[in-house]
Amino acid sequence: MATNPEIIVADEPTGNLDSESGAAILETISRLHEKHGKTILMVTHERYVAERAERILHLKDGRIEKHETKHLKSKTRKVRRDYK
Protein backbone atom coordinates (compact mmCIF):
# COMPACT_ATOMS: atom_id res chain seq x y z
CA MET A 1 0.00 0.00 0.00
CA ALA A 2 3.02 2.26 0.46
CA THR A 3 3.32 2.86 -3.29
CA ASN A 4 -0.43 3.51 -3.75
CA PRO A 5 -1.00 0.84 -6.45
CA GLU A 6 -4.06 1.02 -8.67
CA ILE A 7 -4.38 -2.79 -8.76
CA ILE A 8 -4.08 -4.98 -5.67
CA VAL A 9 -3.52 -8.71 -6.12
CA ALA A 10 -4.67 -10.78 -3.13
CA ASP A 11 -4.03 -14.53 -3.15
CA GLU A 12 -6.25 -16.16 -0.52
CA PRO A 13 -6.29 -13.03 1.69
CA THR A 14 -8.37 -14.76 4.39
CA GLY A 15 -6.53 -18.08 4.30
CA ASN A 16 -5.34 -19.34 7.69
CA LEU A 17 -7.02 -16.46 9.53
CA ASP A 18 -9.59 -16.67 12.28
CA SER A 19 -13.07 -15.43 11.29
CA GLU A 20 -12.68 -12.03 12.99
CA SER A 21 -9.35 -11.27 11.30
CA GLY A 22 -10.68 -12.53 7.95
CA ALA A 23 -13.71 -10.24 8.20
CA ALA A 24 -11.42 -7.28 8.97
CA ILE A 25 -9.29 -8.04 5.89
CA LEU A 26 -12.39 -8.27 3.67
CA GLU A 27 -13.68 -4.94 5.02
CA THR A 28 -10.31 -3.34 4.29
CA ILE A 29 -10.34 -4.72 0.75
CA SER A 30 -13.91 -3.47 0.22
CA ARG A 31 -12.99 -0.01 1.52
CA LEU A 32 -9.96 0.18 -0.77
CA HIS A 33 -12.21 -0.55 -3.73
CA GLU A 34 -15.27 1.51 -2.82
CA LYS A 35 -13.66 4.60 -1.28
CA HIS A 36 -10.28 4.68 -2.99
CA GLY A 37 -11.16 3.23 -6.40
CA LYS A 38 -8.66 0.39 -6.25
CA THR A 39 -9.05 -2.59 -8.53
CA ILE A 40 -8.82 -5.80 -6.54
CA LEU A 41 -7.84 -9.12 -8.12
CA MET A 42 -8.49 -11.75 -5.49
CA VAL A 43 -8.08 -15.53 -5.61
CA THR A 44 -10.12 -17.61 -3.18
CA HIS A 45 -11.61 -21.05 -2.74
CA GLU A 46 -14.23 -19.69 -0.33
CA ARG A 47 -17.62 -18.88 -1.89
CA TYR A 48 -18.54 -16.39 0.87
CA VAL A 49 -15.39 -14.41 0.03
CA ALA A 50 -16.00 -14.53 -3.73
CA GLU A 51 -19.60 -13.37 -3.34
CA ARG A 52 -18.35 -9.96 -2.17
CA ALA A 53 -16.91 -9.33 -5.65
CA GLU A 54 -18.56 -7.55 -8.56
CA ARG A 55 -17.27 -10.21 -10.94
CA ILE A 56 -16.41 -13.84 -10.32
CA LEU A 57 -14.43 -16.00 -12.72
CA HIS A 58 -14.59 -19.75 -12.07
CA LEU A 59 -11.44 -21.53 -13.23
CA LYS A 60 -10.98 -25.22 -13.92
CA ASP A 61 -7.80 -26.77 -15.26
CA GLY A 62 -6.43 -23.31 -16.02
CA ARG A 63 -9.43 -22.23 -18.12
CA ILE A 64 -12.35 -19.92 -17.38
CA GLU A 65 -15.34 -22.17 -16.89
CA LYS A 66 -17.94 -19.59 -15.84
CA HIS A 67 -18.16 -15.81 -15.43
CA GLU A 68 -20.62 -14.11 -13.07
CA THR A 69 -21.28 -10.40 -12.62
CA LYS A 70 -23.26 -8.31 -10.16
CA HIS A 71 -25.04 -5.14 -11.15
CA LEU A 72 -25.33 -2.58 -8.34
CA LYS A 73 -26.39 -4.88 -5.52
CA SER A 74 -28.66 -6.97 -7.74
CA LYS A 75 -28.51 -10.74 -7.76
CA THR A 76 -25.56 -12.47 -9.38
CA ARG A 77 -26.24 -13.66 -12.89
CA LYS A 78 -24.37 -15.99 -15.19
CA VAL A 79 -22.98 -14.28 -18.26
CA ARG A 80 -21.14 -17.03 -20.11
CA ARG A 81 -20.59 -20.66 -19.24
CA ASP A 82 -17.64 -21.46 -21.46
CA TYR A 83 -14.67 -19.58 -22.87
CA LYS A 84 -13.01 -21.59 -25.61
C-alpha positions as CSV (number, residue, x, y, z in Angstrom):
1,M,0.0,0.0,0.0
2,A,3.0,2.3,0.5
3,T,3.3,2.9,-3.3
4,N,-0.4,3.5,-3.7
5,P,-1.0,0.8,-6.4
6,E,-4.1,1.0,-8.7
7,I,-4.4,-2.8,-8.8
8,I,-4.1,-5.0,-5.7
9,V,-3.5,-8.7,-6.1
10,A,-4.7,-10.8,-3.1
11,D,-4.0,-14.5,-3.1
12,E,-6.3,-16.2,-0.5
13,P,-6.3,-13.0,1.7
14,T,-8.4,-14.8,4.4
15,G,-6.5,-18.1,4.3
16,N,-5.3,-19.3,7.7
17,L,-7.0,-16.5,9.5
18,D,-9.6,-16.7,12.3
19,S,-13.1,-15.4,11.3
20,E,-12.7,-12.0,13.0
21,S,-9.3,-11.3,11.3
22,G,-10.7,-12.5,7.9
23,A,-13.7,-10.2,8.2
24,A,-11.4,-7.3,9.0
25,I,-9.3,-8.0,5.9
26,L,-12.4,-8.3,3.7
27,E,-13.7,-4.9,5.0
28,T,-10.3,-3.3,4.3
29,I,-10.3,-4.7,0.7
30,S,-13.9,-3.5,0.2
31,R,-13.0,0.0,1.5
32,L,-10.0,0.2,-0.8
33,H,-12.2,-0.6,-3.7
34,E,-15.3,1.5,-2.8
35,K,-13.7,4.6,-1.3
36,H,-10.3,4.7,-3.0
37,G,-11.2,3.2,-6.4
38,K,-8.7,0.4,-6.2
39,T,-9.1,-2.6,-8.5
40,I,-8.8,-5.8,-6.5
41,L,-7.8,-9.1,-8.1
42,M,-8.5,-11.8,-5.5
43,V,-8.1,-15.5,-5.6
44,T,-10.1,-17.6,-3.2
45,H,-11.6,-21.0,-2.7
46,E,-14.2,-19.7,-0.3
47,R,-17.6,-18.9,-1.9
48,Y,-18.5,-16.4,0.9
49,V,-15.4,-14.4,0.0
50,A,-16.0,-14.5,-3.7
51,E,-19.6,-13.4,-3.3
52,R,-18.4,-10.0,-2.2
53,A,-16.9,-9.3,-5.6
54,E,-18.6,-7.5,-8.6
55,R,-17.3,-10.2,-10.9
56,I,-16.4,-13.8,-10.3
57,L,-14.4,-16.0,-12.7
58,H,-14.6,-19.7,-12.1
59,L,-11.4,-21.5,-13.2
60,K,-11.0,-25.2,-13.9
61,D,-7.8,-26.8,-15.3
62,G,-6.4,-23.3,-16.0
63,R,-9.4,-22.2,-18.1
64,I,-12.3,-19.9,-17.4
65,E,-15.3,-22.2,-16.9
66,K,-17.9,-19.6,-15.8
67,H,-18.2,-15.8,-15.4
68,E,-20.6,-14.1,-13.1
69,T,-21.3,-10.4,-12.6
70,K,-23.3,-8.3,-10.2
71,H,-25.0,-5.1,-11.2
72,L,-25.3,-2.6,-8.3
73,K,-26.4,-4.9,-5.5
74,S,-28.7,-7.0,-7.7
75,K,-28.5,-10.7,-7.8
76,T,-25.6,-12.5,-9.4
77,R,-26.2,-13.7,-12.9
78,K,-24.4,-16.0,-15.2
79,V,-23.0,-14.3,-18.3
80,R,-21.1,-17.0,-20.1
81,R,-20.6,-20.7,-19.2
82,D,-17.6,-21.5,-21.5
83,Y,-14.7,-19.6,-22.9
84,K,-13.0,-21.6,-25.6
